[in-house]
């Protein structure tokens, strides 16, 4: 059962690099809502740059922490890509086809954490892939 009080705590928070950007929202929501801590040891640059979402996805798949899946389910990570198929945005499925994500970035006014149907986000990003957390604890 999803605790929507926890989900609502994310909504509307402004985009802040590393503190409240798309990936930090995914990490925090994964831990607080689904009880899964995302470990990455990724060192981010002092300011946001292109390629960071690609680095995150590459690191998680190389560590066998995320596996690509076909069906979107609660707790899955959704990676959105630009027209050149470069991952540029990330969110987490909360229920059905609804995604918690944080739009924003340098020069973007009013970037904030949102809860949107995946079809709304797909209007901004031409392609996406879905990843499931791989539990290595057993």
C-alpha positions in Angstrom: 0.0 0.0 0.0 1.4 3.4 -1.0 1.7 6.0 1.7 0.4 9.1 -0.2 1.3 11.4 2.7 5.0 10.5 1.9 4.4 11.1 -1.8 2.8 14.5 -1.2 5.9 15.6 0.8 7.8 15.6 -2.5 5.3 17.5 -4.6 6.1 21.1 -5.4 9.6 21.2 -3.9 11.8 23.3 -6.2 14.5 21.8 -8.3 17.9 22.1 -6.6 20.9 20.3 -8.1 21.9 17.2 -6.1 19.5 18.1 -3.3 16.2 17.9 -5.2 16.8 17.0 -8.8 15.3 14.1 -10.8 17.8 11.5 -9.6 17.7 12.6 -5.9 13.9 12.4 -5.9 14.1 8.9 -7.3 16.7 7.9 -4.6 14.7 9.4 -1.8 11.3 8.0 -3.0 12.8 4.6 -3.5 14.0 4.5 0.1 11.0 6.3 1.8 8.1 4.8 -0.1 9.4 1.4 -1.2 12.1 0.7 1.4 14.8 0.2 -1.3 18.0 2.2 -0.9 19.8 3.0 -4.1 23.5 2.8 -3.7 25.6 4.4 -6.4 28.8 6.1 -5.3 28.5 8.4 -8.2 30.5 11.6 -8.0 28.6 14.4 -9.5 30.2 17.6 -10.9 29.9 20.9 -9.1 27.3 22.0 -11.6 24.8 19.9 -13.7 26.0 18.8 -17.1 25.0 16.6 -20.0 25.5 12.9 -19.6 24.8 12.6 -15.9 21.6 10.6 -16.3 23.5 8.3 -18.7 26.2 7.8 -16.1 23.6 6.9 -13.5 21.9 4.3 -15.7 25.2 2.9 -16.8 26.5 2.6 -13.2 23.3 1.0 -11.9 23.1 -1.6 -14.8 26.8 -2.4 -14.6 26.4 -3.1 -10.8 23.4 -5.3 -11.7 21.2 -3.1 -9.4 18.7 -2.3 -12.1 17.4 -4.6 -14.9 15.5 -3.5 -17.9 11.9 -4.7 -17.8 8.9 -4.3 -20.2 6.1 -3.5 -17.7 5.9 -0.4 -15.5 5.2 -1.3 -11.9 5.3 0.6 -8.6 8.9 1.2 -7.6 10.3 0.9 -11.1 12.6 3.6 -12.4 11.7 5.2 -15.7 14.5 6.7 -17.8 13.5 9.2 -20.4 15.7 10.0 -23.4 16.0 12.8 -26.0 15.7 12.4 -29.8 19.2 11.1 -30.0 18.3 8.4 -27.4 20.5 10.0 -24.7 19.0 9.5 -21.2 18.2 13.0 -19.9 15.5 12.5 -17.2 14.5 10.0 -14.6 11.5 9.3 -12.5 9.9 6.5 -10.3 6.6 4.8 -10.8 4.4 5.2 -7.7 1.3 3.5 -8.9 -0.2 2.3 -12.2 1.2 4.7 -14.8 1.9 7.6 -12.5 5.4 8.9 -12.0 7.1 11.0 -9.4 9.8 13.2 -11.0 11.5 16.5 -10.7 11.7 18.7 -13.8 14.2 21.4 -13.8 17.8 22.3 -14.5 20.0 25.3 -15.2 18.0 28.1 -16.8 14.7 26.4 -16.2 12.3 28.6 -14.3 10.0 27.1 -11.7 11.4 23.6 -11.9 9.8 21.4 -9.2 8.9 17.9 -8.2 5.7 16.6 -9.8 3.4 13.6 -9.9 2.3 13.0 -13.5 0.9 10.3 -15.7 3.7 8.8 -17.7 1.9 9.9 -20.9 2.3 13.5 -19.9 6.0 13.1 -19.5 6.3 11.2 -22.8 5.1 14.3 -24.5 8.4 15.9 -23.5 10.7 12.9 -24.1 10.4 10.8 -27.2 11.6 7.5 -25.7 11.8 5.8 -22.3 13.0 2.6 -20.7 11.8 1.0 -17.5 14.1 -0.6 -14.9 13.3 -2.7 -11.9 15.4 -2.8 -8.8 17.3 -6.1 -8.4 17.4 -7.4 -4.9 20.7 -9.0 -4.1 20.0 -9.6 -0.4 18.9 -13.2 -0.7 
